[in-house]
């Protein structure tokens, strides 16, 4: 085996090991939460020694942050507004909301772990919480962009209000599913949430246009 081949093999093994560690962490954290997750438990789950985990990650907090980042990358792909060929603005928003819900059902780690960390108050800020708040801000900005694209008549404060309301509603629906499981159809709930927000946004845009006409 040449030196280049050996290097590629080591790199591939390293990537595979990292994914095994992250997959194990997802399972452990999903069962035990942040406090119950430990390097020892992850090591036992993935079958790799603790030294391998520490080679990839500085500590548990670094590991949790990486789990959130990986899950968020998968989720972020769904935060895309379908093109105009997909139908009316309402239809496009509804499709996007359904895709978001499906991605959360398939990869809930980003929101599940993130919400737990966001609600905690610690003397020292954890990397996991910092990462979650950062990626959450990115997600909110994406949603704001969708609102601006579909309803350019809205002023910025209104866009921010609608964005905050949209994110908060999504949080609540996700928590409801975490509590009640499959009894909550997250896709249907997200689609309903999207329709209601869009209808409210249309009314707000119409009101804004009316005020502009009155001042002319």
C-alpha positions as CSV (number, residue, x, y, z in Angstrom):
1,X,0.0,0.0,0.0
2,X,1.4,3.4,-1.0
3,X,1.7,6.3,1.4
4,X,-1.2,8.1,-0.3
5,X,-3.4,5.1,0.0
6,X,-2.6,4.7,3.6
7,X,-3.4,8.3,4.3
8,X,-6.7,8.0,2.5
9,X,-7.6,4.9,4.5
10,X,-6.8,6.5,7.8
11,X,-8.8,9.5,6.8
12,X,-11.8,7.3,5.9
13,X,-11.5,5.4,9.1
14,X,-11.4,8.7,11.0
15,X,-14.6,9.9,9.3
16,X,-16.3,6.6,10.0
17,X,-15.2,6.6,13.6
18,X,-16.5,10.2,14.0
19,X,-19.9,9.3,12.6
20,X,-20.1,6.3,14.9
21,X,-19.4,8.5,17.9
22,X,-22.0,11.0,16.9
23,X,-24.6,8.4,16.2
24,X,-24.0,6.8,19.6
25,X,-24.2,10.3,21.3
26,X,-27.5,10.9,19.6
27,X,-28.9,7.7,21.1
28,X,-27.5,8.3,24.6
29,X,-28.6,12.0,24.7
30,X,-32.0,11.1,23.4
31,X,-32.4,8.6,26.3
32,X,-30.7,10.4,29.1
33,X,-30.5,14.0,28.2
34,X,-27.4,16.3,28.5
35,X,-26.6,15.5,32.1
36,X,-26.9,11.7,31.6
37,X,-24.6,11.7,28.6
38,X,-21.0,10.8,29.3
39,X,-17.9,9.9,27.3
40,X,-18.0,6.5,29.1
41,X,-21.6,5.8,28.0
42,X,-20.8,6.9,24.4
43,X,-17.7,4.7,24.3
44,X,-19.7,1.7,25.4
45,X,-22.4,2.4,22.9
46,X,-20.2,2.9,19.8
47,X,-17.6,0.3,20.8
48,X,-14.7,2.7,20.5
49,X,-12.3,3.5,23.3
50,X,-12.6,6.9,25.2
51,X,-9.2,7.9,23.7
52,X,-10.7,7.7,20.2
53,X,-13.6,10.0,21.3
54,X,-11.1,12.5,22.9
55,X,-9.1,12.4,19.7
56,X,-12.1,13.8,17.8
57,X,-13.7,15.9,20.5
58,X,-12.3,17.9,23.3
59,X,-14.9,17.0,25.9
60,X,-18.6,16.1,26.2
61,X,-19.7,19.6,25.5
62,X,-17.7,19.7,22.3
63,X,-19.3,16.4,21.3
64,X,-22.9,17.6,22.0
65,X,-22.2,20.7,20.0
66,X,-21.1,18.6,17.0
67,X,-24.3,16.5,17.3
68,X,-26.4,19.7,17.1
69,X,-24.3,21.0,14.1
70,X,-24.7,17.8,12.2
71,X,-28.4,17.5,12.8
72,X,-28.9,21.2,11.9
73,X,-27.1,20.8,8.6
74,X,-29.6,18.0,7.7
75,X,-32.5,20.1,8.9
76,X,-31.4,23.3,7.1
77,X,-31.7,21.7,3.7
78,X,-35.5,21.6,4.3
79,X,-35.6,25.3,5.0
80,X,-35.9,26.1,1.3
81,X,-38.9,27.7,-0.3
82,X,-40.0,25.7,-3.4
83,X,-39.9,27.5,-6.7
84,X,-42.9,29.4,-8.3
85,X,-43.6,26.3,-10.5
86,X,-44.7,24.5,-7.3
87,X,-47.9,26.6,-7.0
88,X,-49.3,29.6,-5.3
89,X,-47.3,31.2,-2.4
90,X,-49.6,29.5,0.1
91,X,-49.0,26.1,-1.5
92,X,-45.2,26.7,-1.6
93,X,-45.2,27.7,2.1
94,X,-47.2,24.7,3.0
95,X,-44.9,22.3,1.2
96,X,-41.9,23.9,2.9
97,X,-43.5,23.5,6.3
98,X,-44.2,19.9,5.6
99,X,-40.6,19.3,4.6
100,X,-39.4,20.9,7.8
101,X,-41.6,18.7,9.9
102,X,-40.5,15.6,8.1
103,X,-36.8,16.6,8.6
104,X,-37.5,17.0,12.4
105,X,-39.2,13.7,12.6
106,X,-36.2,12.0,10.9
107,X,-33.5,14.1,12.6
108,X,-34.9,15.6,15.8
109,X,-31.5,15.9,17.6
110,X,-31.0,19.5,16.7
111,X,-34.2,20.7,18.3
112,X,-34.5,18.2,21.1
113,X,-31.0,18.7,22.5
114,X,-31.0,22.4,21.6
115,X,-34.2,23.2,23.5
116,X,-32.9,21.3,26.6
117,X,-29.7,23.3,26.5
118,X,-31.4,26.6,25.7
119,X,-33.6,26.4,28.8
120,X,-30.7,25.6,31.1
121,X,-28.9,28.4,33.0
122,X,-25.3,27.6,33.9
123,X,-22.6,29.7,35.4
124,X,-20.5,28.9,32.3
125,X,-22.0,28.9,28.9
126,X,-21.7,25.5,27.3
127,X,-20.5,25.1,23.7
128,X,-23.6,23.0,22.9
129,X,-25.9,25.8,23.9
130,X,-23.9,28.4,22.1
131,X,-24.0,26.3,18.9
132,X,-27.7,25.8,19.2
133,X,-28.4,29.5,19.6
134,X,-26.2,30.3,16.7
135,X,-27.8,27.8,14.3
136,X,-31.3,28.8,15.6
137,X,-30.5,32.4,14.5
138,X,-29.6,31.1,11.1
139,X,-32.9,29.2,10.8
140,X,-34.9,32.3,11.9
141,X,-33.1,34.4,9.3
142,X,-34.0,31.8,6.6
143,X,-37.7,32.0,7.6
144,X,-37.5,35.8,7.6
145,X,-36.1,35.7,4.1
146,X,-39.1,33.6,3.0
147,X,-41.5,36.1,4.5
148,X,-39.8,39.0,2.8
149,X,-39.7,37.2,-0.6
150,X,-43.4,36.4,-0.6
151,X,-44.7,39.6,1.0
152,X,-42.3,42.4,0.2
153,X,-44.9,45.0,1.3
154,X,-44.3,44.1,5.0
155,X,-42.0,46.4,6.9
156,X,-39.1,44.9,8.9
157,X,-40.6,45.1,12.4
158,X,-43.6,43.1,11.1
159,X,-41.3,40.6,9.4
160,X,-39.4,40.1,12.7
161,X,-42.7,39.7,14.6
162,X,-44.0,37.0,12.2
163,X,-40.6,35.3,12.2
164,X,-40.6,35.1,16.0
165,X,-44.2,33.8,16.1
166,X,-43.4,31.2,13.4
167,X,-40.4,29.9,15.3
168,X,-42.2,29.9,18.6
169,X,-45.1,28.0,17.2
170,X,-42.8,25.4,15.6
171,X,-41.1,24.9,19.0
172,X,-44.4,24.4,20.7
173,X,-45.6,21.8,18.1
174,X,-42.3,19.9,18.4
175,X,-42.6,19.8,22.2
176,X,-46.2,18.6,21.9
177,X,-45.0,15.7,19.7
178,X,-42.2,14.9,22.1
179,X,-44.8,14.6,24.8
180,X,-47.5,12.7,22.9
181,X,-45.4,10.9,20.3
182,X,-47.0,9.7,17.1
183,X,-50.4,10.8,18.3
184,X,-49.4,14.2,17.1
185,X,-49.0,14.4,13.3
186,X,-46.2,16.9,13.1
187,X,-46.4,17.3,9.3
188,X,-50.1,18.1,9.4
189,X,-49.5,20.5,12.4
190,X,-46.7,22.3,10.6
191,X,-48.7,22.7,7.5
192,X,-51.6,24.1,9.4
193,X,-49.2,26.5,11.3
194,X,-47.8,27.7,8.0
195,X,-51.2,28.4,6.5
196,X,-52.3,30.4,9.5
197,X,-49.1,32.4,9.6
198,X,-49.3,33.1,5.9
199,X,-52.9,34.2,6.1
200,X,-52.1,36.5,9.0
201,X,-49.1,37.9,7.0
202,X,-51.3,38.6,4.0
203,X,-53.8,40.5,6.1
204,X,-50.9,42.5,7.7
205,X,-49.5,43.3,4.3
206,X,-52.9,44.5,3.1
207,X,-53.2,46.7,6.1
208,X,-49.8,48.1,5.5
209,X,-50.6,48.9,1.9
210,X,-53.8,50.6,3.0
211,X,-52.0,52.8,5.4
212,X,-49.6,53.8,2.6
213,X,-52.4,54.8,0.3
214,X,-54.0,56.9,3.1
215,X,-50.8,58.9,3.6
216,X,-50.4,59.6,-0.2
